[in-house]
Amino acid sequence: MNSCRSWIASTRQELYRIKEVVHASKIPDVTRCAGPAEQLVNLLRQSDDLIGWALNGQTDDYLVDNALHVAILATKVGIGLQYREQDLERLALAGLLHDLGMWTVPELLITKRGALTEEERDLIRAHPERGRRILAGQGSVFEWVASICAQEHERWDGSGYPCRLKHKQIAEPAQVIGIVDSFDAMVTTRPYRMNNSPHDVMRDLLLHGKTLFSLPVLKAIGDQITLYPVGTEVRLNTGESGTVKQTNPRHPLRPVVEISKFGEPSDLDLSQSLSAHIVGVVHARMAS
């Protein structure tokens, strides 16, 4: 977990630097995010610790932490889609930089509690293009990232923005960024509302997301993040309760659950246990 904490701290600092430069209306050096993107892929190959952190619902700076959360969750989904290593690293990089254009929007507008005016909505809807322009001039590697960031708010049925693209007009990596960005927005506490539990958000997404995202992307998030995401407190048919510690993508409804036996924590891999299974979620995890 120490390596995960180190990655979070160092990558967050890089994003703060970029944010300050964008706020000053200057061109940021985003190449420094390539290293953290590569490190992220390696960390996710080793454990689900970063997934648990990304889903804890807490944030001190939503846009910065959202960038970290989206990079983590998108890379996990990309693993499920069997992306090659280079493509996973580019997806992680796109996750870190996906909302660069939002840093050009006034902070008061981002945290506004009341309804947005039409003029304010137009300003928000323009942020993907602003981000694309910032990234497009950063070299050939970032041309791909720029195109993904420009499309991440497009939706399968054409209801997204800014270009109302439909179906395969939307690049699959942009759909991945879009679905985990939507997921993170619902599970993270905001100034104007409490968060929802990852279990509840995933259930609603799998039930109602078929018009917004392609079936392969929905299946990948269902298999990788699962209906019982890391950190979810669950109840077993054995009468025991525990916390999901690790997912099993090949058996998404049978994760590794940490339970307490005689006061000592113990891991139970439900994919290896034919007699035990999850019968419900103990409670929806909410931020205090």
Backbone bond lengths (Angstrom), bond angles and torsions (degrees), N, CA, C in turn:
res aa  C-N    CA-C-N  psi(-1)  N-CA   C-N-CA  omega(-1)  CA-C   N-CA-C  phi
1 M - - - 1.461 - - 1.525 111.96 -
2 N 1.361 116.28 -26.00 1.463 119.01 -179.88 1.518 112.14 -60.71
3 S 1.342 116.52 -39.11 1.467 119.96 179.49 1.525 110.66 -65.97
4 C 1.350 116.39 -33.64 1.459 120.43 177.79 1.528 110.44 -68.14
5 R 1.334 116.34 -44.24 1.469 119.90 178.51 1.520 110.80 -61.90
6 S 1.314 116.33 -39.46 1.466 120.77 178.93 1.526 110.62 -63.98
7 W 1.346 115.96 -42.57 1.470 119.73 178.65 1.523 110.68 -62.95
8 I 1.324 117.82 -44.33 1.464 121.78 179.80 1.522 110.37 -59.28
9 A 1.333 116.56 -48.27 1.472 120.80 -176.55 1.525 111.97 -64.80
10 S 1.333 117.22 -46.60 1.463 119.88 -176.41 1.523 111.73 -71.24
11 T 1.334 117.54 -38.77 1.459 120.54 -179.75 1.524 110.41 -70.38
12 R 1.315 116.85 -37.66 1.467 120.92 177.04 1.540 109.67 -60.40
13 Q 1.325 116.99 -40.42 1.466 120.25 178.93 1.525 111.40 -64.00
14 E 1.328 116.92 -40.15 1.463 120.12 177.38 1.529 110.47 -61.62
15 L 1.317 116.38 -41.44 1.464 120.33 -179.20 1.530 111.23 -68.83
16 Y 1.323 117.07 -36.20 1.465 119.71 175.96 1.527 110.89 -61.95
17 R 1.332 116.07 -40.28 1.472 119.72 178.23 1.532 110.66 -62.07
18 I 1.328 115.82 -44.82 1.466 120.26 179.27 1.523 110.07 -62.94
19 K 1.315 116.37 -43.53 1.464 121.38 -179.44 1.530 111.26 -59.10
20 E 1.328 117.11 -43.95 1.466 121.14 -179.84 1.522 110.99 -63.15
21 V 1.321 116.82 -39.98 1.466 120.70 -179.67 1.532 110.21 -66.98
22 V 1.327 116.78 -43.78 1.467 120.40 178.88 1.523 110.49 -63.29
23 H 1.330 117.34 -41.49 1.464 120.86 177.95 1.527 111.62 -61.14
24 A 1.325 115.63 -28.81 1.462 120.28 178.92 1.526 111.83 -85.82
25 S 1.341 116.48 8.10 1.472 123.27 179.63 1.523 112.35 60.78
26 K 1.336 115.82 34.98 1.464 121.82 176.33 1.530 109.36 -113.26
27 I 1.317 115.48 168.75 1.463 120.73 -179.16 1.526 109.21 -88.56
28 P 1.335 118.52 119.64 1.473 120.34 -177.89 1.519 112.48 -80.22
29 D 1.331 116.16 156.46 1.455 121.88 172.74 1.523 107.48 -92.37
30 V 1.332 116.48 99.55 1.462 120.35 -176.57 1.528 112.45 -90.18
31 T 1.325 117.40 -3.54 1.463 120.14 -178.33 1.531 111.57 -63.70
32 R 1.336 116.09 -23.04 1.461 120.41 -178.97 1.526 111.97 -69.69
33 C 1.326 117.45 -10.79 1.471 120.83 177.73 1.521 112.61 -84.91
34 A 1.341 117.57 -9.69 1.466 120.19 -178.17 1.524 111.12 -65.53
35 G 1.330 116.96 -40.42 1.462 120.96 178.87 1.524 112.39 -62.23
36 P 1.339 118.23 -51.60 1.466 120.02 176.54 1.525 113.51 -57.90
37 A 1.338 117.75 -34.43 1.467 120.38 178.30 1.524 110.70 -64.51
38 E 1.324 116.73 -43.21 1.466 121.14 178.04 1.530 110.74 -64.67
39 Q 1.344 116.76 -42.16 1.471 120.99 178.88 1.527 110.98 -62.67
40 L 1.329 116.20 -37.70 1.452 120.49 -178.16 1.522 111.72 -60.96
41 V 1.313 116.63 -44.45 1.467 120.39 179.24 1.530 110.13 -57.76
42 N 1.326 116.79 -43.97 1.468 120.60 -180.00 1.529 111.66 -64.49
43 L 1.329 117.11 -41.64 1.465 121.13 -179.40 1.529 111.45 -63.91
44 L 1.329 116.50 -40.03 1.469 119.97 -179.34 1.527 111.94 -72.51
45 R 1.318 117.31 -22.27 1.468 120.14 174.13 1.531 110.40 -70.28
46 Q 1.342 116.01 -24.69 1.465 121.09 -173.48 1.526 113.67 -91.43
47 S 1.339 117.67 -37.31 1.465 119.36 -176.21 1.525 110.93 -161.36
48 D 1.342 115.36 171.92 1.461 122.73 176.92 1.532 112.02 -100.36
49 D 1.341 117.29 14.15 1.468 120.22 -176.87 1.527 112.24 -57.65
50 L 1.314 116.89 -41.30 1.470 120.10 -179.36 1.526 111.67 -68.34
51 I 1.320 116.97 -30.65 1.466 119.98 177.45 1.522 109.45 -63.56
52 G 1.332 116.57 -46.58 1.458 120.30 178.41 1.512 112.32 -58.30
53 W 1.344 116.29 -41.26 1.470 119.83 178.11 1.522 110.77 -64.76
54 A 1.324 117.16 -43.10 1.470 120.91 -176.66 1.521 112.19 -65.43
55 L 1.330 117.18 -23.09 1.460 120.88 -175.76 1.532 113.11 -102.28
56 N 1.342 117.89 10.12 1.468 118.72 -173.73 1.526 114.16 -78.66
57 G 1.332 118.02 -4.94 1.462 121.15 172.98 1.506 115.86 81.49
58 Q 1.340 118.24 -0.97 1.461 121.54 -174.78 1.530 111.48 -104.52
59 T 1.326 116.67 146.81 1.469 121.00 174.80 1.514 110.41 -161.48
60 D 1.330 115.00 144.70 1.465 120.85 172.93 1.529 110.56 -101.08
61 D 1.315 116.41 -23.22 1.464 122.33 179.00 1.524 106.37 -143.27
62 Y 1.340 116.67 100.94 1.463 120.09 -169.85 1.527 113.25 -58.64
63 L 1.327 118.12 -47.21 1.462 119.07 -174.50 1.523 112.09 -65.02
64 V 1.322 117.25 -38.40 1.465 120.08 178.53 1.525 110.24 -69.68
65 D 1.339 116.77 -48.64 1.462 118.80 -179.35 1.518 112.00 -68.47
66 N 1.336 117.52 -32.87 1.453 120.20 175.63 1.527 110.80 -60.27
67 A 1.328 116.92 -38.33 1.466 120.26 177.69 1.526 110.68 -62.17
68 L 1.340 116.76 -42.65 1.460 120.75 178.11 1.531 110.83 -65.91
69 H 1.347 115.83 -47.04 1.464 120.01 -179.25 1.525 111.42 -59.58
70 V 1.333 116.24 -46.18 1.471 120.59 -177.19 1.525 110.62 -64.76
71 A 1.325 117.37 -40.72 1.462 119.89 178.02 1.530 110.62 -60.91
72 I 1.328 116.71 -44.56 1.464 121.63 -179.26 1.531 111.06 -63.79
73 L 1.323 116.16 -52.46 1.468 120.27 -175.16 1.525 111.62 -68.68
74 A 1.337 117.00 -38.59 1.467 120.20 179.30 1.526 110.90 -64.17
75 T 1.326 116.36 -41.36 1.466 119.66 179.51 1.521 110.56 -64.25
76 K 1.325 116.26 -39.50 1.471 120.22 177.20 1.529 110.47 -61.56
77 V 1.322 117.01 -43.20 1.471 120.46 177.95 1.529 110.15 -66.41
78 G 1.335 116.96 -39.16 1.464 121.03 177.85 1.521 112.36 -60.59
79 I 1.332 116.29 -35.53 1.471 120.38 175.41 1.524 109.41 -61.28
80 G 1.340 116.03 -40.89 1.455 120.56 178.42 1.520 112.93 -66.07
81 L 1.321 116.73 -29.93 1.466 121.47 177.59 1.527 112.02 -84.70
82 Q 1.338 115.31 3.03 1.469 123.18 175.94 1.530 112.16 62.48
83 Y 1.321 115.59 38.88 1.465 119.57 174.53 1.529 109.46 -66.30
84 R 1.319 115.30 146.71 1.462 120.29 175.08 1.520 109.81 -68.48
85 E 1.334 116.47 162.68 1.471 121.44 -175.43 1.527 112.11 -55.20
86 Q 1.333 116.58 -45.41 1.463 120.19 -179.33 1.529 110.93 -63.05
87 D 1.323 116.43 -39.08 1.466 120.03 -180.00 1.529 111.30 -70.58
88 L 1.339 116.71 -33.49 1.465 120.16 175.45 1.527 110.64 -64.71
89 E 1.330 116.16 -40.77 1.462 119.97 179.39 1.523 110.91 -66.06
90 R 1.321 117.19 -38.16 1.466 120.10 177.45 1.519 110.74 -69.19
91 L 1.342 116.67 -36.30 1.460 120.34 177.70 1.526 110.23 -65.77
92 A 1.327 117.12 -42.05 1.468 121.28 176.72 1.516 110.83 -61.47
93 L 1.329 116.14 -41.26 1.464 120.99 178.39 1.523 110.92 -64.12
94 A 1.334 116.44 -42.42 1.470 120.14 177.20 1.520 110.97 -62.78
95 G 1.337 116.30 -36.83 1.458 119.69 177.59 1.516 111.98 -62.35
96 L 1.318 116.23 -44.34 1.471 120.22 179.93 1.525 112.17 -63.53
97 L 1.331 116.66 -30.59 1.469 120.64 -173.07 1.527 113.31 -111.26
98 H 1.337 117.75 7.98 1.466 120.14 -169.74 1.526 113.77 -62.74
99 D 1.324 118.22 -29.28 1.464 120.73 -176.04 1.521 112.15 -111.94
100 L 1.317 116.34 29.18 1.460 120.43 -179.58 1.527 111.21 -54.81
101 G 1.323 116.34 -37.41 1.458 120.40 -179.36 1.516 113.64 -65.79
102 M 1.352 117.29 -24.40 1.457 120.12 179.03 1.520 111.64 -68.37
103 W 1.326 116.31 -22.79 1.467 118.87 179.34 1.519 112.07 -75.36
104 T 1.335 116.54 -4.25 1.469 120.45 173.01 1.526 111.14 -92.36
105 V 1.340 116.45 -6.39 1.470 122.08 -178.65 1.530 109.03 -91.35
106 P 1.330 118.80 137.32 1.470 120.73 179.45 1.532 112.09 -54.32
107 E 1.338 116.55 135.95 1.467 122.49 -177.15 1.530 111.92 -57.52
108 L 1.328 116.90 -38.10 1.465 120.41 -178.17 1.523 111.64 -63.00
109 L 1.320 116.51 -29.81 1.458 120.75 179.02 1.531 110.61 -73.73
110 I 1.332 116.72 -37.77 1.460 121.82 -179.16 1.530 111.12 -66.07
111 T 1.339 116.62 -35.88 1.468 120.60 -176.61 1.527 112.65 -100.52
112 K 1.317 117.88 9.11 1.463 121.27 -177.66 1.525 111.11 -59.90
113 R 1.333 116.41 133.20 1.461 121.61 -177.37 1.528 112.53 -84.44
114 G 1.315 117.75 -34.60 1.457 121.15 -177.56 1.520 112.50 -83.42
115 A 1.333 115.31 -179.54 1.464 121.01 179.53 1.529 110.68 -67.50
116 L 1.331 116.10 144.13 1.457 121.01 178.17 1.521 110.58 -79.84
117 T 1.326 116.86 145.58 1.453 120.79 172.48 1.531 108.19 -75.61
118 E 1.320 117.78 166.24 1.458 120.80 179.26 1.523 110.86 -62.20
119 E 1.316 116.80 -36.56 1.467 120.97 177.94 1.528 110.38 -64.43
120 E 1.342 116.14 -40.77 1.470 119.83 178.70 1.525 110.69 -68.06
121 R 1.326 117.03 -37.45 1.472 120.00 176.83 1.526 111.23 -62.47
122 D 1.317 116.07 -40.88 1.469 120.27 178.93 1.528 110.51 -62.61
123 L 1.340 116.17 -37.26 1.460 120.81 179.09 1.530 110.54 -65.07
124 I 1.330 115.39 -41.91 1.470 120.25 178.35 1.529 110.37 -65.65
125 R 1.347 115.78 -44.41 1.471 119.70 -177.17 1.529 112.61 -66.35
126 A 1.321 116.88 -17.07 1.468 120.39 -179.72 1.528 112.18 -84.27
127 H 1.334 117.37 -7.80 1.469 118.02 -172.63 1.537 114.22 -67.76
128 P 1.364 121.19 -31.10 1.465 117.63 176.81 1.525 112.91 -61.62
129 E 1.325 116.95 -39.10 1.464 120.31 179.24 1.528 110.63 -69.51
130 R 1.328 116.63 -37.00 1.466 118.91 176.65 1.527 111.06 -62.43
131 G 1.328 115.33 -42.65 1.457 119.54 177.62 1.510 111.79 -63.92
132 R 1.325 116.64 -40.90 1.470 120.37 179.52 1.519 110.93 -60.11
133 R 1.325 116.58 -42.16 1.464 120.35 -178.74 1.529 111.59 -65.17
134 I 1.323 116.47 -39.60 1.465 119.76 178.87 1.520 110.42 -63.72
135 L 1.324 116.55 -41.97 1.461 121.12 -175.05 1.526 113.31 -79.60
136 A 1.324 116.76 -31.00 1.465 120.51 -173.83 1.518 112.62 -61.26
137 G 1.311 117.25 -26.93 1.466 120.09 -178.64 1.508 114.18 -93.21
138 Q 1.347 117.22 15.09 1.470 120.42 -174.22 1.535 113.43 -100.88
139 G 1.322 117.12 10.65 1.457 119.60 179.71 1.518 112.04 110.73
140 S 1.329 116.49 167.69 1.460 121.92 -171.52 1.528 113.05 -61.58
141 V 1.331 117.90 -35.73 1.463 120.48 179.59 1.520 110.87 -59.43
142 F 1.327 115.52 -35.55 1.459 119.76 -173.29 1.526 113.10 -88.90
143 E 1.342 117.37 -5.34 1.465 119.19 173.82 1.526 109.55 -64.42
144 W 1.339 116.33 -41.39 1.465 120.93 177.65 1.524 110.14 -65.04
145 V 1.323 116.86 -46.30 1.464 121.40 179.36 1.523 110.11 -60.30
146 A 1.332 116.59 -40.65 1.467 121.30 -179.70 1.524 111.17 -61.39
147 S 1.329 116.96 -41.87 1.467 119.92 -178.99 1.522 111.37 -68.34
148 I 1.325 116.76 -35.53 1.471 120.75 178.17 1.529 110.08 -67.74
149 C 1.325 116.80 -44.23 1.467 120.89 179.64 1.529 111.19 -63.39
150 A 1.316 116.89 -33.35 1.467 120.81 179.91 1.525 111.83 -69.05
151 Q 1.345 116.79 -24.06 1.469 120.46 -174.71 1.530 114.39 -104.81
152 E 1.322 119.42 -4.01 1.468 119.30 -168.36 1.526 114.51 -67.30
153 H 1.335 117.57 -15.83 1.473 120.12 175.89 1.532 112.39 -99.03
154 E 1.335 117.55 4.67 1.462 120.51 173.35 1.532 108.84 -77.00
155 R 1.338 116.78 151.79 1.455 120.30 -176.89 1.528 110.84 -129.64
156 W 1.328 116.56 151.63 1.459 125.05 -172.04 1.524 112.85 -51.72
157 D 1.363 117.13 -36.38 1.464 121.15 -176.84 1.526 113.24 -91.54
158 G 1.332 117.43 6.05 1.461 120.72 178.83 1.514 114.68 85.71
159 S 1.323 117.47 9.03 1.465 120.66 -176.79 1.522 113.48 -88.05
160 G 1.330 117.41 -1.06 1.462 120.45 -177.17 1.508 113.45 -86.15
161 Y 1.328 115.50 -165.78 1.470 121.41 -179.01 1.523 108.65 -146.43
162 P 1.327 119.37 160.76 1.482 127.56 10.83 1.535 114.27 -92.85
163 C 1.340 119.05 -10.95 1.474 120.27 -171.22 1.520 113.68 -110.49
164 R 1.331 118.34 2.88 1.467 122.53 -178.85 1.535 111.95 52.28
165 L 1.317 116.05 43.76 1.455 120.73 176.01 1.522 109.50 -67.66
166 K 1.349 116.42 156.39 1.462 121.01 -178.71 1.527 110.46 -132.98
167 H 1.316 115.15 152.45 1.457 123.82 170.59 1.526 111.93 47.55
168 K 1.325 117.13 -127.78 1.457 120.14 -173.23 1.527 113.98 -77.31
169 Q 1.341 116.54 1.79 1.469 118.71 169.50 1.534 110.14 -66.62
170 I 1.331 116.13 -21.08 1.462 121.97 -179.09 1.528 108.26 -95.58
171 A 1.311 116.99 122.45 1.461 120.79 178.75 1.533 109.96 -60.90
172 E 1.330 117.05 140.20 1.465 119.97 -177.46 1.531 112.93 -58.07
173 P 1.352 119.71 -42.21 1.470 118.29 177.26 1.525 112.80 -59.69
174 A 1.335 117.70 -32.52 1.472 120.47 176.55 1.523 110.49 -67.23
175 Q 1.337 117.03 -35.88 1.459 120.36 175.32 1.529 110.85 -64.91
176 V 1.331 116.05 -39.91 1.468 120.70 178.92 1.532 109.88 -61.93
177 I 1.339 116.30 -48.39 1.465 120.05 178.21 1.529 109.62 -60.35
178 G 1.330 116.62 -42.15 1.463 120.99 -177.75 1.511 112.74 -64.67
179 I 1.330 118.06 -41.48 1.462 119.97 -176.14 1.526 111.47 -71.57
180 V 1.343 117.20 -39.15 1.470 117.93 -179.69 1.525 110.82 -76.79
181 D 1.334 117.59 -28.16 1.470 120.54 174.65 1.529 109.96 -64.63
182 S 1.336 116.86 -43.59 1.464 121.18 176.75 1.532 110.69 -63.18
183 F 1.324 115.90 -42.21 1.465 121.67 179.28 1.526 110.25 -60.64
184 D 1.340 115.87 -48.03 1.465 119.95 -178.09 1.518 111.81 -64.16
185 A 1.330 116.95 -37.49 1.466 120.41 179.98 1.524 111.46 -60.15
186 M 1.340 116.96 -31.30 1.458 120.63 -177.79 1.524 113.15 -86.16
187 V 1.343 117.47 -27.42 1.472 118.82 -176.83 1.524 112.90 -94.62
188 T 1.332 117.82 -6.73 1.458 121.73 -178.80 1.524 110.87 -103.68
189 T 1.322 116.64 134.48 1.462 121.74 178.92 1.524 110.44 -63.48
190 R 1.318 116.61 136.61 1.455 122.29 176.49 1.531 108.71 -121.22
191 P 1.342 118.41 163.79 1.469 120.30 -178.21 1.522 112.92 -60.23
192 Y 1.335 117.17 -26.48 1.463 120.72 -174.10 1.525 113.61 -104.35
193 R 1.348 118.50 1.70 1.470 119.13 176.91 1.525 110.65 -165.06
194 M 1.342 114.27 158.17 1.458 120.30 174.05 1.531 109.49 -77.64
195 N 1.323 114.76 164.83 1.459 118.80 178.06 1.524 111.64 -84.70
196 N 1.320 115.95 164.92 1.459 123.14 173.75 1.527 108.79 -105.90
197 S 1.312 117.40 155.93 1.463 119.39 179.52 1.528 109.68 -70.54
198 P 1.342 117.92 144.55 1.468 120.21 177.30 1.524 112.63 -56.27
199 H 1.335 117.18 -36.13 1.469 120.49 178.27 1.528 110.83 -61.18
200 D 1.336 117.15 -46.97 1.464 120.48 -178.27 1.529 111.44 -65.63
201 V 1.340 116.09 -40.96 1.466 120.02 -179.49 1.526 110.32 -66.00
202 M 1.327 116.89 -42.72 1.462 119.93 179.73 1.527 110.85 -64.57
203 R 1.323 116.97 -41.69 1.467 120.35 178.87 1.531 110.90 -59.41
204 D 1.343 116.48 -46.30 1.468 119.98 -179.87 1.522 111.41 -66.50
205 L 1.327 116.01 -37.66 1.462 120.39 -179.70 1.524 110.83 -64.69
206 L 1.311 117.05 -44.06 1.463 120.53 -179.35 1.534 111.79 -69.40
207 L 1.342 116.51 -29.83 1.461 120.57 179.63 1.527 112.96 -79.45
208 H 1.333 116.14 -38.00 1.465 119.71 -169.74 1.534 114.54 -119.91
209 G 1.325 118.23 3.36 1.459 119.88 -173.70 1.520 115.79 -89.46
210 K 1.350 117.66 2.45 1.464 119.65 -172.51 1.523 113.57 -68.55
211 T 1.325 117.86 -22.01 1.466 119.50 176.97 1.524 111.52 -84.96
212 L 1.333 116.89 -15.90 1.467 120.66 -173.39 1.524 113.39 -101.11
213 F 1.336 116.62 -26.66 1.461 120.49 -175.82 1.522 109.84 -138.39
214 S 1.328 116.71 155.24 1.461 120.59 -179.07 1.525 110.08 -70.09
215 L 1.323 116.65 156.51 1.460 121.43 -178.58 1.537 112.59 -62.76
216 P 1.357 119.65 -40.53 1.470 118.00 177.59 1.530 113.18 -60.71
217 V 1.336 117.03 -37.45 1.466 120.17 179.65 1.526 110.43 -70.60
218 L 1.331 117.43 -41.24 1.459 120.79 176.89 1.528 110.85 -62.87
219 K 1.335 116.64 -42.46 1.467 119.74 179.12 1.520 110.76 -63.46
220 A 1.331 116.27 -40.25 1.469 119.86 -178.07 1.523 111.70 -65.29
221 I 1.335 117.53 -42.33 1.469 118.38 178.79 1.527 110.41 -69.72
222 G 1.341 116.86 -34.14 1.458 120.01 176.64 1.513 112.91 -65.86
223 D 1.327 116.83 -35.51 1.468 121.48 -179.70 1.527 112.35 -79.42
224 Q 1.333 116.96 -35.12 1.462 120.86 -172.07 1.532 113.36 -92.06
225 I 1.330 117.38 -45.34 1.468 120.51 177.89 1.525 108.57 -88.72
226 T 1.305 117.16 -37.26 1.461 129.11 172.13 1.531 114.02 72.71
227 L 1.322 114.12 166.50 1.456 121.49 177.37 1.531 111.27 -67.22
228 Y 1.340 116.28 -21.32 1.466 121.90 177.14 1.526 108.41 -119.63
229 P 1.337 117.13 76.47 1.464 120.33 -175.86 1.534 112.68 -62.50
230 V 1.312 115.40 160.83 1.465 121.58 176.93 1.532 109.18 -53.93
231 G 1.334 116.02 132.26 1.456 121.58 -178.57 1.512 114.80 97.83
232 T 1.337 117.18 -11.44 1.468 120.85 -179.60 1.531 110.34 -74.01
233 E 1.314 116.13 132.40 1.467 121.06 176.33 1.529 108.60 -86.57
234 V 1.318 115.68 124.86 1.462 120.57 -174.30 1.524 111.53 -125.03
235 R 1.335 115.27 160.05 1.462 122.91 177.14 1.531 107.85 -114.48
236 L 1.307 116.64 133.99 1.460 122.16 -178.32 1.523 111.18 -101.01
237 N 1.324 115.72 160.27 1.467 120.40 178.30 1.522 112.25 -66.66
238 T 1.320 117.23 -13.46 1.460 122.16 178.42 1.528 111.90 -80.36
239 G 1.337 115.75 -6.91 1.462 120.51 -176.38 1.509 113.07 94.02
240 E 1.319 117.03 -9.62 1.468 121.35 179.36 1.529 110.28 -82.95
241 S 1.329 115.24 155.55 1.460 121.73 173.52 1.524 108.37 -121.59
242 G 1.323 116.00 152.59 1.457 119.63 179.81 1.507 111.41 -162.81
243 T 1.312 115.39 -176.73 1.453 122.14 -177.87 1.519 109.98 -119.79
244 V 1.326 116.50 131.68 1.464 120.14 178.99 1.526 109.24 -63.72
245 K 1.321 115.29 123.53 1.465 121.71 -176.45 1.522 112.03 -104.15
246 Q 1.322 116.10 -32.45 1.469 121.01 -177.14 1.518 108.81 -154.13
247 T 1.329 116.48 142.64 1.462 120.10 178.74 1.526 110.35 -89.41
248 N 1.326 114.88 158.95 1.465 122.71 173.52 1.525 107.53 -119.27
249 P 1.335 118.72 91.17 1.465 120.74 -174.89 1.530 114.44 -53.88
250 R 1.329 118.00 -29.97 1.467 120.23 179.31 1.527 111.16 -78.87
251 H 1.331 115.56 -18.62 1.474 121.78 176.68 1.535 107.43 -137.07
252 P 1.342 117.70 71.61 1.460 121.25 -169.79 1.530 115.51 -61.19
253 L 1.337 118.26 -20.37 1.461 120.27 178.50 1.528 112.18 -94.66
254 R 1.345 115.71 5.23 1.462 120.29 -178.56 1.532 109.89 -130.45
255 P 1.341 117.23 71.96 1.465 121.26 -178.14 1.532 112.75 -78.66
256 V 1.320 115.65 -179.96 1.465 122.03 170.01 1.526 107.07 -86.54
257 V 1.323 116.68 123.60 1.468 122.35 -177.10 1.522 109.63 -114.43
258 E 1.315 116.02 131.99 1.467 120.24 175.66 1.521 108.24 -90.31
259 I 1.317 116.31 119.07 1.465 121.35 178.87 1.532 108.22 -119.26
260 S 1.309 115.67 165.43 1.457 120.71 179.84 1.522 109.52 -109.91
261 K 1.326 116.22 121.90 1.453 122.03 176.64 1.522 109.19 -120.27
262 F 1.314 115.00 118.68 1.467 121.05 -179.39 1.528 111.30 55.63
263 G 1.351 114.18 37.02 1.457 119.42 176.95 1.514 114.65 82.11
264 E 1.323 117.79 -0.98 1.470 121.78 -179.44 1.519 109.76 -112.49
265 P 1.357 117.86 133.39 1.469 120.04 178.24 1.525 111.32 -68.28
266 S 1.324 115.09 142.62 1.463 120.50 -179.63 1.520 108.77 -144.32
267 D 1.329 117.25 138.86 1.461 121.65 -179.72 1.526 110.18 -92.20
268 L 1.326 115.08 130.36 1.465 121.31 176.80 1.525 108.07 -118.05
269 D 1.324 116.79 113.62 1.461 122.35 178.44 1.524 107.86 -86.94
270 L 1.332 115.78 104.49 1.464 120.06 -175.75 1.523 112.60 -67.78
271 S 1.332 117.12 -19.05 1.468 118.64 177.53 1.528 111.11 -73.05
272 Q 1.342 115.25 -16.73 1.464 119.92 179.22 1.525 112.12 -104.62
273 S 1.349 115.46 -0.78 1.461 119.74 -177.87 1.526 109.71 -116.78
274 L 1.320 116.48 113.82 1.460 120.06 -178.26 1.530 112.08 -79.65
275 S 1.324 117.35 -21.20 1.464 120.12 -174.74 1.524 113.38 -90.15
276 A 1.344 118.31 -24.65 1.469 121.41 -176.51 1.525 110.56 -105.55
277 H 1.335 115.74 139.45 1.464 120.00 175.11 1.522 109.11 -154.13
278 I 1.338 115.33 164.16 1.458 121.35 -178.69 1.534 109.65 -78.34
279 V 1.333 115.73 133.89 1.465 119.79 176.81 1.535 111.98 -112.33
280 G 1.325 117.38 -11.08 1.455 119.21 178.50 1.516 112.46 176.67
281 V 1.319 114.42 169.15 1.462 121.92 176.06 1.526 107.32 -94.68
282 V 1.335 116.50 134.09 1.466 120.82 -176.51 1.514 110.85 -62.03
283 H 1.305 116.76 -49.95 1.459 121.00 175.84 1.513 109.26 -162.51
284 A 1.327 115.53 156.05 1.465 119.20 177.29 1.503 108.19 -72.87
285 R 1.329 115.97 123.90 1.451 120.75 -177.88 1.517 109.81 -74.79
286 M 1.318 116.63 120.67 1.458 121.69 -178.72 1.514 109.58 -122.17
287 A 1.317 115.57 150.01 1.454 119.47 176.52 1.508 109.41 -77.18
288 S 1.328 116.79 146.77 1.460 120.52 178.52 1.508 110.26 -82.32
